[in-house]
Amino acid sequence: MLNKLGGIPIQPDAIRWLLTPKCLKIELLACIKKAKNAIYISTLYLEDDEAGREILSALMDAKAENPALDVKILVDFHRARRGLIGHKGDSGNYLMYRKVIAAAKHPIEILGVPVKSREFMGVLHLKGFVVDDTVIYSGASINNIYLHQHEKYRFDRYHVIESVELARSMRQMVQTYLVEDDAVCSLTQEKECEHLPEKIDIRSFKARLSKAHYEFEQIRSGNRITPVVGLGRKKNKLNKLVVDMVAQSKESLFICTPYFNPPNILGRALAKHLRDGKRLDIVVGDKTANDFYIPPEEEFSTIGALPYMYEQSLRKFAKSQQWAIENGQLNIHLWKEGNNSYHLKGMSADGRCHLITGSNLNPRAWSLDLENGLLLQDETGCWQEKFEAEQTHILEHTKRLYHYSQVDTLNSYPTPVRKIMRRIRRLKADFLLKRIL
């Protein structure tokens, strides 16, 4: 697939690397302020908190300054209409959207995308902040922790790409397959006259989304960037791209994922990669750096078992590949920095082929969520030094795993976690849970 995959030609200086969430916020606000034609933002959520309101206010100011500005914000429909998991009393971000837009002289469009009829069955995980001819790509959503509004932050990757054709292509795909679809609705409607999508439109939305693709003028050689979108297990180009990157790498792979729970086909490909004598570096978050980790001194809820489930998946893989750890082929790096969390995704092959994506490289992302990514093929090696610098930055707060026994066992977990995980094993529900979490 890689040999046949066309892309958009791109100059060496057209890409910039932002290394911190604060830099992402500064860049995003600056781009919004100077926008002249269009702002299209696709993200899982835009939160009703200080950072979310600051970004929304900047968007409203840009629209007021230039009423002809085309502003469209797309978030997951179900996520926008519920409160935070484990927090009682929240009523959903859409209430903030409704209030802000009702008071605006020049409103912007904030749209809810119901990828499936229920949130647990699939969400909008499409990423990209497209402002005029600039694409800011990150796995981050918009809230306090992703933008480092206060002391705590969620670490991600952040890239700025200047490309007229890439920006146009990403806007066109969003407009064609999301904005114009009957299943997608405004989240700013007044309560008295609110019109929600028909259930039949939502149920059939997946079939229409499975045909989504980016259209662009392409080349098949030279330095290029390729946007890819995928949904579902069948004919998912993004999933196939990941597997092909593993299969075609000649020397090494560098993979980032928040938690290690690869789909079976990817797990087998990684095992073969090691058997063939190639190097594999995996950077994964420590369980305490997981979004859902609950410190032992705090009140426990069921969702807090997730980080421990992911840790056991990592331990199982490390145990099966202990031979590769010992000979230096497999390097598992655990990220932990204070009470901050880890959200990095992506892959680099042989230092010349790089995928930046919001996909978690897990069964849920590969079968349920709407995902996308940008593939950079660096035939001249002009970006190799920059990607290596980014990798060095990522590894700054990691420790290497030298033996699978360094990963905790079930017996060492807090009592509530042990009870839940033993119950899951007894009911043989772990297979199902790994597919939807």
Summary of the structure (lengths in Angstrom):
residues: 437
radius of gyration: 21.3
end to end distance: 28.7
largest distance: 66.1
contacts: 1424
relative contact order: 0.14
helix: 40%
strand: 22%
